[in-house]
Amino acid sequence: MRSTKCVVLGGGGFIGTNLCRYLLGRVAELRAFGYGPSFPDAVRGVVWHEGGFDDAGRLAAAVDGCDTVFHLISSATPASPVGDTVADLTATLRLLELCRAGAVGRIVFVSSGGTVYGVPATVPTPEDAPTDPITAYGIAKLAIEKHLALYRHLHGLDYRILRVANPFGPFQTAGKGQGVIAAFLRRALAGQPVEIWGTGDVVRDYVYVDDVVEALVLAATHAGDERLFNIGSGVGRSLAAIVDDLGAVLGRPPEIVHREGRAVDVPRSVLDITRARHDLGWEPRTDWHDGLRRTRDWIAAAGLG
């Protein structure tokens, strides 16, 4: 990617910060778009284009002349009102028009491995499983995927989609209500109880952010026929089990407070990552407990706990 000009949309977010840190010095030009870096010292050297996703003029300036667009930006969360997800979809359609007009070579889009499948009939869930989202957020992510395919069909705009499971690691602050591991660690380090929605039996697939970044970079240069990949660990962990593992890395068991379960929570979500292994040449490499320790250390050093 040495000769590539890239822009990271959502470069100030959790995954975006980690991706920018990796790409610095590895690409010909690196830009980031969003409301600004959450951790400016961590991404010195990145050319920033500040603005909201709905600001067409500033978005156009950020994308102009780029070969590769990493689309990580999202103002919505799985529990967001419908209006937030519709706004993200509308802004993405505007982005696709800008990419088409600007002859962008490829868009790499971070979709949701945890919501687009809905309540899966098969676990671990492969990419060709039925997609029946039970949240507006998941529906919007799926709609963006479909429009990417449409723009390739109509205009030749190339793309790769990564359906990412539940990423965790440094620079995740859990500020938007996302990031169970970061949220649990922050509260536990501050001596506060962790909150579990429901019984703690909900199972999710968690993947360390360095592994996600590696998948994004591979997707930017991938030359195979597949365009859609699940990115996760392929291993399911319940919230109760996570609390136990966090107790091991903290040296003490966190206090737990149970809250009422939520209708938007799929009972069990684990991704089949066979396609990513075979066709993308990717697999997660970070040990689970090592990832927890690195996340713990970063939260403590950042003074967030």
Secondary structure, DSSP 8 states (H G I E B T S, - for coil): -TT-EEEEETTTSHHHHHHHHHHTTTSSEEEEEES--SSGGGGTT-EEEE--TT-HHHHHHHHTT-SEEEE---S--TT--HHHHHHHHHHHHHHHHHHHHTT--EEEEEEETTTTTBS-SSSSB-TTS--B-SSHHHHHHHHHHHHHHHHHHHH--EEEEEEE-EEESTT---TTS--HHHHHHHHHHTT--EEEESSS--EEEEEEHHHHHHHHHHHHH--SS--EEEES-S-EEEHHHHHHHHHHHHTS---EEEE---TT--SB--B--HHIIIII-----S-HHHHHHHHHHHHHHTT--
